[in-house]
């Protein structure tokens, strides 16, 4: 099995010390993959910047003009909003991030790789068509999804976002689109305040957005039940031709920014279930894309476990173990509500 692994050394240039989304995140991942020898067993590619025509397919021209303008300001870090910064060459780095995802998708769809891992930053799932948000500059996954549909003729593309925050940017770009099934598990109510269960799409996209809003405290058991009783039936009905995963590790119990209780073992289960879905429905064509995760140990070992799973290996690294509190809220009422909203069997 060939697994493409796309990253770029310049990702560390996007940095603001003291900010949660800092260069140490990608360094921790590189170190974990390198010291375990995993990076040598993956088909490594160096990301190239995505062409602006693909960026413009999901973002507005005024927003891209702003990013180009900021690009020319040297030696300064600028806050585009209270939580999102961009530094010198920031737009170039963001295009390298989106470009890494496009390259992983291209490798999988062209048959050069069976599946893929894009270890990229800055993240992308909060980036809106016309503005940055939530540490995100460009919609990395939506850009690559558009590329897959236009270049390779993918008609049914499934995006699963298991970051702890709702993928509002990704949702916005496909909310009226019946060719993309978007599924988001997220803490709710929580940043960015969107992603209610009744938000299911608009127009011909009605029913093709599945929001799974979770109260704080849910962990491995709840996510397992959701995958078995909601996400698997939704995938079976949709029959995707390609799967993409917005992989955020901030739902881990040790993450400092959120309140969920997934363990690394639980995350590894979700990863393997998504790979099993891809094997069953689309010949194994799946690409995992890095989003959030702010405990460096959980983040690095989480990405390591994705690499193991994509390579078909059983190994799971979980040095942090289970959460100290084992209790979880009752997940059944939410599952029943979601199955009713989406008429799932």
C-alpha positions, -999 to 999 in steps of 0.1 A, spaced: 0 0 0 14 34 -10 5 63 13 14 98 1 26 122 28 27 159 19 43 186 40 67 215 35 95 230 57 83 265 51 52 259 72 72 270 102 75 305 88 38 311 97 44 317 134 33 339 163 49 329 197 23 325 224 -5 319 199 -22 284 201 -16 279 163 22 282 163 50 266 144 58 241 172 27 222 162 41 210 128 75 205 143 61 181 169 44 161 141 76 160 120 96 149 149 72 121 158 70 108 122 108 110 117 119 94 150 95 65 145 107 60 109 72 65 96 82 93 73 106 70 55 78 45 49 54 71 34 56 84 -1 68 119 9 62 149 -14 71 185 -8 40 207 -12 38 232 -40 17 264 -38 -18 260 -52 -26 280 -83 -47 310 -74 -74 299 -99 -82 271 -75 -82 294 -45 -105 318 -64 -130 290 -69 -140 291 -33 -128 325 -20 -139 360 -31 -117 383 -51 -117 411 -25 -104 387 1 -76 374 -21 -67 410 -30 -64 417 8 -41 386 13 -20 397 -17 -17 432 -2 -7 419 32 18 397 16 38 427 5 41 440 40 74 427 53 87 419 88 53 423 105 27 400 119 -8 414 112 -40 403 129 -68 400 103 -92 395 132 -87 389 169 -78 352 166 -62 349 131 -28 363 122 -7 365 91 30 373 89 55 380 61 49 357 32 17 345 49 -4 342 18 24 321 2 25 298 31 -13 295 31 -11 286 -6 15 260 2 -9 246 28 -38 243 3 -14 231 -23 -3 202 -1 -38 190 1 -43 193 -36 -12 173 -42 -23 146 -19 -57 144 -36 -40 144 -70 -17 115 -60 -47 94 -48 -70 101 -77 -43 96 -103 -35 62 -88 0 71 -77 -10 65 -41 -37 45 -24 -44 71 3 -29 102 17 -19 124 47 -15 161 43 4 175 73 -2 212 65 -6 245 82 -21 270 86 -54 251 90 -84 258 69 -118 246 80 -129 280 95 -118 301 65 -149 317 50 -153 326 13 -147 363 20 -126 364 52 -103 346 76 -114 331 108 -104 308 136 -66 306 128 -75 297 92 -66 317 60 -77 295 31 -102 266 29 -76 239 23 -101 210 20 -127 229 -1 -100 240 -25 -88 204 -30 -124 192 -32 -131 216 -60 -100 205 -77 -110 168 -74 -144 175 -89 -132 197 -118 -101 178 -128 -111 142 -120 -148 144 -124 -156 133 -88 -194 135 -85 -199 125 -48 -173 136 -23 -176 131 14 -159 153 40 -158 143 76 -146 169 101 -137 155 136 -120 187 148 -136 199 181 -148 231 164 -175 232 138 -161 234 103 -182 265 94 -160 275 65 -162 242 48 -199 241 54 -204 275 39 -187 265 7 -209 235 1 -241 243 19 -262 243 -13 -243 215 -30 -257 180 -33 -224 166 -46 -206 170 -13 -217 153 19 -203 173 48 -203 157 83 -190 176 113 -187 164 149 -181 193 172 -185 206 207 -216 228 209 -223 255 220 -187 265 214 -166 285 189 -176 294 162 -212 291 175 -225 274 144 -233 238 135 -268 231 150 -283 197 142 -311 214 122 -286 231 99 -287 205 71 -281 224 39 -300 247 15 -317 243 -18 -305 212 -37 -279 208 -9 -307 202 17 -298 170 36 -262 170 25 -248 187 57 -249 165 88 -240 185 119 -234 165 151 -233 191 180 -220 175 212 -221 188 247 -188 190 265 -177 157 281 -183 132 253 -155 108 245 -147 74 230 -180 57 237 -201 85 223 -180 89 191 -181 52 185 -219 51 187 -222 81 164 -200 65 138 -218 33 140 -254 47 140 -251 79 121 -220 83 100 -218 48 86 -255 48 74 -250 83 59 -219 72 40 -236 40 28 -265 60 14 -243 86 -2 -218 62 -18 -188 86 -20 -162 84 -47 -136 102 -26 -134 109 11 -115 137 28 -111 141 66 -105 174 84 -84 158 112 -83 180 143 -70 166 176 -85 192 199 -113 169 210 -87 150 230 -92 151 267 -59 169 273 -64 197 248 -63 231 265 -89 248 243 -119 225 245 -138 202 268 -142 168 250 -128 134 262 -115 115 232 -84 95 238 -57 88 212 -70 52 212 -105 66 205 -91 88 177 -74 58 162 -107 40 161 -123 69 142 -94 69 118 -97 32 111 -135 34 107 -131 62 81 -105 41 62 -129 12 63 -156 34 48 -133 44 21 -123 8 14 -160 -2 12 -174 27 -8 -146 43 -29 -117 18 -34 -98 32 -4 -95 67 -18 -92 89 14 -70 119 23 -65 131 59 -58 168 63 -45 184 95 -67 210 112 -65 218 149 -50 202 181 -31 222 207 -17 197 231 15 189 212 18 153 225 -18 144 216 -14 161 182 19 144 173 8 109 184 -26 114 168 -10 121 134 14 92 139 -16 69 145 -32 82 112 0 72 94 0 37 110 -36 32 99 -31 44 64 -2 20 60 -24 -8 72 -6 -12 105 -23 -22 137 0 -1 160 -16 26 182 5 51 202 -13 64 233 11 77 259 -16 99 275 -41 71 281 -78 76 289 -93 107 306 -92 109 343 -130 111 344 -147 82 326 -183 94 326 -199 106 294 -233 123 288 -260 101 273 -255 101 235 -287 83 226 -311 113 225 -288 130 200 -284 99 179 -322 94 177 -327 131 168 -301 129 140 -314 97 126 -349 113 125 -337 146 109 -318 127 82 -341 98 78 -313 73 84 -321 36 85 
